[in-house]
Amino acid sequence: MEALLPKVSLYMDPAIPARFEKMHVELEVTLRDGRTFHSRCNGPRGIWGGDPVSPEEHLVKVGDCLSVGFAREQVEQCVALASKINQLDSSGVAALLALIERSGVDRAARLKFAAEG
């Protein structure tokens, strides 16, 4: 994936509205043989007023995000605890927080990842 980075150009089109609910992303790919492909995304699934994500899609997304700093078993534990956070007693909340603290990703890395989105 890193080998592709030098081949990527980012262009911020001033004609695209700066309002989140009106933004969109356009992608154009030109292959070595000159063929060009174009696609447009008007917003991710689950965006306000759009098609909602299913619970299954949400769990896949959560798992992908958590896998940056957690092993598979930790992802499963974190999801299990977080999915019932409103019912957790203080020891359950403490267990969730301890799991996050033990994730193996230091605080600076978590903040950097969160900022990059």
N, C-alpha and C positions, 0 to 999 in steps of 0.2 A: 504494500500500500504506500509506503514512504517513497518508493521509486516514482509513483505517479505525481507526487506533490510538485516537482519542478515543471510538470506539464499542465498544471492547472492555473488558469487566470481568473481572477475575481474582478468583476466590474459592478460597481454600485450605480444602478441606473437612477438618476434623479427624477425620472418620470414616474417611478413606482412610489405610491404614497407612503409616507413615514408612519402612518397609523397602522397599528398591529393588525386590526381586523380587516384592513384593506390591502395589506402587503401580499406579495406573491414572489415566488422564486422561479426563475427560468434557467434551464440548463441546455447548453448546446455542446455537443461532442462532435469533433471532427476526427475521422479515422485517417490512418496513413494513406489510404487509397483515395482520400478526398471526399468520401461520403460524409454527410452531416446529419445528425439526429438532434431533434429539439423536443423538449418537454417542459411543461409548466405545472407548478404546484401552487394552488391557491390557499393552501393552509394544511397543516397536518390533521390527520383524523383526530377527532376529539376537540378540535378548536371550537370556541364558543359559537353556537348556532349551526355548527356543521354536524356531520355524521359522527356519532359517538364511537369510541373504541369499545370493543367488547371486554368483559372481565378477563377473558383469556389473552387478548392482545395486550391489555394493561399489564398482566403478570409477565408476559414475555418482555415487555419494555422495562419493567422494574428489574427483572432478572438480568437483562443486558446491562443496565446501569450499575447495579450492585456488583456485577462480576468484575468490574474494574478493580475493586478493592477487597472482594470476598471470594473465598473458595465456594464451590457449589453447595456444600453442606451449610456453610454460614449464610448463603443467600436464602436457602430454604428456611433456616431458623429465623432469619430476620423477617422474611415475608410472613411466616406463621405468626410471629409475635405482633408485627405491625398491623396485620389484617384484623386483629382483635384488640387494638390499642385502647379502645373505649371501655373494654371489659377488664383490662389488666389491673391488677392491684400494684402496690408500690414495688413489690419484689419482681413482678413481671416487667414493669417499666425499667427497673434497675438492670434486669437481665438483657433487655433490648439495648440499653445504653452501653452496657459492658461489651456486648457483641460488636457494636459499632466501634467502640474504642479499640477493640482487639483486631480490627479489620486488616491490619497490616499496612494500611495506607496512612501516612502521617498527615497531620492536620493541614499543613501547607499544601500538600498534594491534593487533598480533598477540596480545599478552597479554590485552588487553581483549576481543578476539573469542573467545579460548580460554576466558576466564572466563565469558563470557555463554553459551557453548556452542552 
